C-alpha cells in the first residue's frame, strides 16, 4: 500500500544493501485530529531527519500521493537520467536488491523519489522479485463496516484505512466473500441482477470493478498461493449449489475453469496445504445437509479426491431447535507450515488435523475474547508463521475488536494480543495478504 513518506540520501544507501540491515523509515498517516506523524522513538526521529533530503545527484524530488494522476506525477517525476540504474552509483541490480529488502510500508515513499522508482513499484515488478526471493510480509485486511476496509501491519503495529468502496446499496447489503491474492484484495458480492467483484490494488491504492468469473458465484470456498487463487463451490444467482471451480491469476487478471468437484457444496472453506488445494465442509445435496467430507485438488494432475471426515465438528446447536445448517459460519480453518488448524467457536478451542489418521484433536484454547454468533464475526487466519484470531465483545456500543496471535511451532496456544481497536461492529470480512 502506498503509505508513508521519506527521502533517501546517497550517503545512506550503502548500508541499506546489507542483508541483515533493517531499513530506516518514517511513517506518516492521516490523523484527522492532530495531523502529526505516528509516534516513534526520539532517537529514531533524529536518525530519520537526514532521510528528509535527496542528494542533488538524483534531481528534484516530488512527493506523490496515491490519488495523483499519472500525468501529474509524470510531469513532476524528477530527473529521468537515472531511469536505467535507479541509484546511479550502485547500478540497477544492486538498487533493486536493496529495495527488495525494504518493508512494503515504505514503498509509497520510495515511489515519490522519482518516476523510475515509481514505475518499478507500481508496475508490480518489485513484488514479483520479492516473491521469487522469498521476501514476504503479511498484512491483515478486514472490514467492520459495510463499505470500509482497514489494513493492519503486525510488524510495525500500524493501522491503515483503505479508500472507501464506491458501490450501490444492493452490494452494500449483500453477503460478501473476500480473498487476498498477489497484490490484490478481491471482494465478492451481489448487485441487482448479477454478481460483482471489487478489486483493490496495493499498487495504486484504489478500487475497481468489472471483473467477472466464468461462472459467477457466492458462498464459495477459496484460498490463495502467491499470485494464484482457487474458488470452489458456492451458489449461482438462482441459488443452485455448484460443484464447479475456477483459478484466478492476479498477474494476468484472468480466470480459468477447473474440473468440477465430486460433490456440489456451498458455505465451505478452502486452504492450500502441501502444494494442493483443499475444500472443506459446507452444505450440499438436495436437502442442504452438512457435509463432513473434504476434497483435495491436485494442481498438476487437475483431479479431485474426496477425503472423509475432513471437516471439523460443527456446533451441536445446528439441527436442534429448528436452527438451519446455514445459520452457522463455514468452517474456521487455517494452515500454518502445512499444518491444518480449526477454531471451534462453541467450545472455544483450537483443533489440529492429523493428516495421517485423518482426524481432529484439541491442542488448546482460543483467546478469551474470541466471541462470535455461531462463528460469524470471528476471523481465524494464517499470517505467516502465526495463527491470528480477530474478534471481541460488542456491548452497548462500547465494543472493541482484538487481534491475537499464536506461533504454533513454539508450543501449545499462548495468545499474544497484537492490537485492540474500538468498533461498534463485528468483523464482516477478513483476508491476509502476503507479498
C-alpha positions in Angstrom: 0.0 0.0 0.0 1.2 3.5 -0.8 1.7 4.6 2.8 4.3 6.9 4.4 6.9 9.3 3.0 10.6 9.7 3.3 13.5 10.5 1.1 16.9 8.8 0.7 20.3 10.4 0.6 23.1 8.8 -1.3 25.4 8.6 1.7 22.9 6.3 3.4 22.4 3.8 0.6 25.4 1.6 1.1 24.2 0.3 4.5 20.8 -0.4 3.0 22.2 -3.1 0.8 23.3 -5.4 3.7 21.1 -8.4 4.0 20.9 -8.1 7.8 20.1 -4.4 7.9 16.6 -3.1 8.7 15.7 -0.2 6.5 15.1 3.1 8.4 11.8 4.7 7.8 9.5 7.4 8.9 5.7 6.8 8.5 3.0 9.4 8.1 -0.6 8.6 8.4 -3.6 10.9 8.2 -4.8 11.9 11.6 -8.0 14.0 11.5 -7.3 15.4 14.9 -3.6 16.2 15.0 -2.1 15.9 11.5 1.0 14.5 13.2 3.2 11.6 12.1 2.9 8.4 14.1 4.8 8.5 17.3 8.2 6.9 17.1 11.2 6.9 19.5 13.1 10.2 19.7 16.3 8.5 18.6 14.5 7.3 15.6 13.3 10.8 14.7 16.9 12.0 14.9 18.1 9.3 12.6 15.4 9.8 10.0 15.8 13.6 9.7 18.7 13.0 7.3 16.4 11.0 5.1 14.2 14.0 4.5 16.6 15.3 1.8 17.5 14.0 -1.5 21.0 14.4 -2.9 21.3 16.8 -5.9 22.8 13.8 -7.8 19.2 12.4 -8.2 17.5 15.6 -9.4 14.5 17.3 -8.0 12.2 15.1 -5.9 8.5 15.2 -5.7 6.1 14.0 -3.1 3.4 12.0 -4.8 0.2 10.8 -3.2 -1.7 7.7 -4.4 -4.5 10.0 -5.6 -2.4 11.9 -8.0 -3.0 11.2 -11.7 -0.3 9.6 -13.8 0.0 12.8 -15.9 0.6 14.9 -12.8 3.2 12.5 -11.4 5.0 12.1 -14.7 5.2 15.9 -15.1 6.8 16.2 -11.7 8.6 12.9 -11.7 12.1 14.3 -11.1 15.1 13.8 -13.2 14.8 10.9 -15.7 18.6 10.5 -16.1 18.6 7.7 -13.6 15.9 5.6 -15.3 18.1 2.7 -16.0 20.2 2.5 -12.9 17.7 3.8 -10.3 20.6 4.7 -8.0 23.5 5.7 -10.2 26.5 4.9 -8.0 25.5 1.3 -7.4 23.6 0.4 -10.6 20.1 -1.1 -11.2 20.7 -4.6 -10.0 22.0 -3.6 -6.6 19.4 -0.9 -6.4 16.6 -3.5 -6.8 18.4 -5.8 -4.3 18.2 -3.0 -1.8 14.6 -2.2 -2.4 13.5 -5.8 -2.1 14.7 -5.8 1.5 12.7 -2.6 2.3 9.4 -3.0 4.0 6.5 -2.6 1.7 5.2 0.1 4.2 7.9 2.3 2.7 7.2 1.7 -1.0 4.8 4.7 -1.3 7.6 6.9 0.0 10.2 5.4 -2.3 7.8 5.8 -5.3 7.8 9.5 -4.6 11.6 9.8 -5.2 11.3 10.0 -9.0 9.5 8.4 -11.9 11.8 5.5 -12.2 11.2 4.3 -8.6 7.5 4.9 -9.0 7.3 2.8 -12.2 9.3 0.0 -10.6 6.9 -0.2 -7.6 3.6 0.5 -9.3 4.3 -2.0 -12.1 4.3 -4.8 -9.6 7.8 -5.9 -10.7 9.3 -5.4 -7.3 6.7 -7.6 -5.7 7.3 -10.3 -8.2 11.0 -10.2 -7.4 10.2 -10.3 -3.6 8.2 -13.4 -4.2 11.0 -15.0 -6.1 13.4 -14.2 -3.3 11.0 -15.4 -0.6 10.7 -11.9 0.9 7.1 -11.8 2.2 5.3 -9.5 4.6 1.8 -10.4 5.8 -0.8 -7.7 6.4 -4.3 -8.3 7.7 -7.2 -6.7 5.8 -10.6 -6.6 7.4 -13.9 -4.8 7.3 -16.1 -3.9 10.3 -18.2 -1.5 8.2 -20.1 -2.3 5.1 -18.0 -0.4 2.6 -14.9 0.3 4.6 -11.7 -1.7 4.9 -8.7 -1.3 7.1 -5.3 -2.9 7.0 -3.1 -3.8 9.9 0.7 -4.3 9.7 1.6 -6.6 12.6 5.3 -5.9 12.2 5.1 -2.2 12.8 1.8 -2.3 14.6 0.2 0.2 12.2 -3.4 0.7 11.2 -4.2 1.9 7.7 -7.5 2.9 6.1 -8.2 1.9 2.6 -10.2 4.2 0.3 -14.0 3.7 0.7 -15.6 1.4 -1.8 -17.9 3.1 -4.3 -20.9 0.8 -4.8 -24.7 0.7 -4.8 -26.9 -0.1 -1.8 -27.6 -3.6 -3.1 -24.0 -4.6 -3.0 -23.5 -2.8 0.4 -26.2 -5.0 2.0 -25.4 -8.3 0.2 -23.4 -11.2 1.6 -19.7 -10.9 0.7 -16.7 -13.0 0.4 -13.1 -11.7 0.4 -9.8 -13.1 -0.8 -6.3 -11.6 -0.9 -4.1 -12.8 -3.8 -0.9 -11.4 -5.1 -1.1 -7.7 -4.6 -4.9 -7.6 -4.7 -7.8 -7.8 -2.4 -10.9 -9.1 -4.0 -14.4 -8.6 -2.5 -17.3 -10.6 -4.0 -20.9 -9.6 -3.6 -24.1 -9.1 -5.5 -25.8 -6.2 -7.2 -29.4 -6.0 -8.5 -29.2 -8.7 -11.3 -25.7 -10.0 -11.1 -22.7 -11.0 -9.0 -19.9 -8.4 -8.9 -16.2 -8.3 -7.9 -14.5 -5.3 -6.5 -10.7 -5.3 -6.7 -8.4 -3.3 -4.5 -4.7 -3.0 -5.7 -2.0 -2.0 -3.3 0.0 -0.8 -6.4 -2.5 2.0 -7.0 -4.3 2.2 -3.6 -7.6 2.2 -5.4 -10.7 0.0 -6.1 -12.0 -1.1 -9.4 -14.8 -3.3 -10.7 -15.9 -5.0 -13.9 -14.0 -8.3 -13.4 -16.1 -11.4 -14.0 -15.6 -15.1 -13.3 -16.6 -17.7 -15.9 -19.3 -18.9 -13.6 -20.2 -16.1 -11.1 -21.0 -17.3 -7.6 -21.2 -16.5 -3.9 -20.8 -18.5 -0.7 -17.8 -20.4 -2.1 -14.6 -21.7 -0.5 -11.3 -20.1 -1.6 -7.6 -19.8 -0.8 -4.6 -18.2 -2.5 -1.0 -19.3 -3.0 1.2 -16.5 -4.3 -0.3 -14.9 -7.4 -2.9 -17.6 -7.9 -6.2 -18.4 -6.1 -8.8 -21.1 -6.4 -12.5 -20.7 -5.8 -14.7 -23.8 -5.5 -18.4 -24.4 -5.0 -20.9 -21.8 -3.9 -24.2 -20.7 -5.4 -25.3 -19.1 -8.6 -27.9 -16.3 -8.9 -30.8 -18.8 -8.8 -29.5 -20.4 -5.6 -28.2 -23.6 -7.2 -25.4 -25.2 -5.3 -22.3 -25.5 -7.5 -19.6 -28.2 -7.9 -17.5 -26.1 -10.4 -14.2 -24.4 -9.6 -12.0 -21.7 -11.0 -8.5 -20.5 -10.8 -7.6 -16.8 -10.8 -4.2 -15.4 -11.8 -3.6 -11.9 -10.3 -0.6 -11.3 -12.6 -2.7 -11.7 -15.8 -6.1 -10.9 -14.1 -7.6 -14.0 -15.9 -9.9 -16.8 -14.8 -9.6 -20.4 -15.8 -12.2 -23.1 -15.3 -11.1 -26.2 -13.4 -12.6 -29.7 -13.3 -15.6 -29.9 -11.1 -15.6 -31.3 -7.6 -17.1 -34.7 -6.8 -19.9 -33.0 -4.7 -21.6 -29.6 -5.1 -21.3 -27.6 -1.9 -21.7 -24.0 -0.6 -20.6 -22.3 2.6 -17.4 -24.3 2.5 -13.9 -23.2 3.3 -10.7 -23.5 1.3 -7.0 -23.8 2.1 -3.7 -24.6 0.4 -1.6 -27.3 2.1 1.4 -29.3 0.8 1.1 -27.6 -2.6 -2.5 -28.7 -3.1 -5.9 -27.0 -2.7 -8.5 -28.4 -0.2 -12.1 -27.5 0.1 -13.6 -28.4 3.5 -17.1 -28.9 4.8 -20.0 -26.9 3.7 -23.6 -27.6 2.8 -24.7 -29.8 -0.1 -27.3 -32.1 -1.6 -31.0 -31.6 -2.4 -31.8 -31.3 1.3 -28.9 -28.9 2.1 -27.2 -31.2 4.6 -24.0 -30.5 6.3 -21.0 -32.2 4.6 -18.3 -33.6 6.8 -16.0 -34.6 3.9 -13.4 -32.5 2.1 -11.9 -32.7 -1.3 -8.2 -32.4 -2.4 -7.3 -30.8 -5.8 -4.0 -31.8 -7.3 -2.9 -28.7 -9.4 -0.6 -30.8 -11.6 -3.0 -33.7 -12.4 -6.0 -31.4 -12.1 -8.0 -34.1 -10.3 -10.2 -34.0 -7.2 -10.0 -36.7 -4.4 -12.7 -36.9 -1.7 -11.4 -37.1 1.9 -13.9 -38.3 4.5 -14.3 -36.6 7.9 -12.0 -33.7 7.0 -14.4 -31.0 8.2 -14.1 -30.1 11.9 -17.1 -30.9 14.1 -19.9 -28.3 13.9 -21.9 -26.9 16.8 -24.5 -29.3 18.3 -27.0 -26.5 18.1 -27.2 -26.9 14.3 -30.2 -29.0 13.5 -31.6 -28.6 17.0 -34.3 -26.2 17.9 -35.0 -25.7 14.3 -31.7 -24.0 13.6 -30.9 -24.5 9.9 -27.4 -25.6 8.8 -26.9 -22.2 7.1 -27.1 -20.4 10.4 -23.6 -21.5 11.3 -20.5 -20.0 9.7 -18.4 -22.0 7.3 -15.5 -24.0 9.0 -13.0 -21.6 10.5 -9.8 -23.2 9.3 -6.2 -22.0 8.5 -2.9 -23.6 7.5 0.5 -22.7 9.1 3.6 -24.5 8.0 1.5 -27.0 6.1 -0.5 -28.0 9.2 -4.2 -27.5 9.3 -5.9 -25.9 12.3 -9.5 -25.1 13.1 -11.3 -22.8 15.6 -14.1 -24.4 17.5 -16.1 -21.4 18.5 -18.7 -23.4 20.5 -16.0 -25.0 22.8 -13.6 -22.1 22.5 -10.9 -24.5 21.4 -8.2 -24.8 18.7 -8.0 -28.1 16.9 -5.4 -29.6 14.7 -5.8 -32.1 11.8 -3.8 -35.3 11.8 -3.2 -35.9 8.1 -2.1 -39.5 8.6 -5.0 -40.6 10.8 -7.5 -38.2 9.2 -8.9 -36.9 12.4 -9.0 -33.7 14.5 -7.7 -33.3 18.0 -7.7 -30.4 20.5 -4.4 -28.5 21.1 -5.6 -25.7 23.3 -7.9 -22.8 23.8 -9.0 -19.8 21.8 -8.3 -16.3 23.2 -10.9 -15.4 26.0 -12.5 -12.6 24.0 -13.0 -14.5 20.7 -16.7 -14.1 20.8 -19.0 -14.7 17.8 -22.5 -15.5 16.7 -22.4 -19.1 15.6 -19.0 -18.5 14.2 -20.0 -15.3 12.4 -17.9 -12.2 13.3 -14.8 -14.2 14.2 -11.8 -14.3 11.9 -9.3 -17.2 12.1 -6.5 -16.8 9.7 -2.9 -17.8 9.0 -0.5 -14.9 9.0 3.0 -16.1 8.0 4.1 -18.5 10.8 1.3 -17.3 13.1 -2.3 -18.0 13.6 -4.4 -14.9 14.2 -7.8 -14.6 15.8 -9.8 -11.4 15.3 -12.9 -10.9 17.4 -14.2 -9.4 20.6 -17.3 -8.3 22.5 -19.7 -5.7 21.5 -21.7 -4.3 24.4 -24.0 -1.2 24.2 -21.8 0.5 21.5 -18.7 0.2 23.7 -17.3 -2.9 22.0 -13.9 -3.4 20.5 -12.1 -6.0 18.4 -8.9 -7.7 19.4 -6.1 -9.2 17.2 -4.4 -12.1 18.9 -1.6 -14.2 17.6 0.0 -17.6 18.4 3.0 -19.2 16.8 2.2 -23.0 16.6 5.9 -24.0 16.3 6.5 -22.6 19.8 4.2 -25.0 21.6 0.6 -25.1 22.9 -1.5 -22.0 22.3 -0.3 -18.9 24.2 -2.0 -16.0 22.6 -0.4 -12.5 22.4 -2.6 -9.5 21.8 -1.2 -7.7 18.8 -3.7 -4.8 18.9 -7.1 -3.6 20.1 -9.4 -1.3 18.3 -12.7 0.2 19.3 -15.5 -0.9 17.0 -19.3 -0.9 17.3 -19.5 -3.8 14.7 -18.1 -7.3 14.4 -15.7 -8.4 11.7 -17.7 -8.8 8.4 -14.8 -10.0 6.2 -11.1 -10.7 6.7 -8.2 -11.6 4.5 -4.4 -11.8 4.9 -2.2 -10.6 2.1 1.4 -11.9 1.9 3.7 -10.1 -0.6 
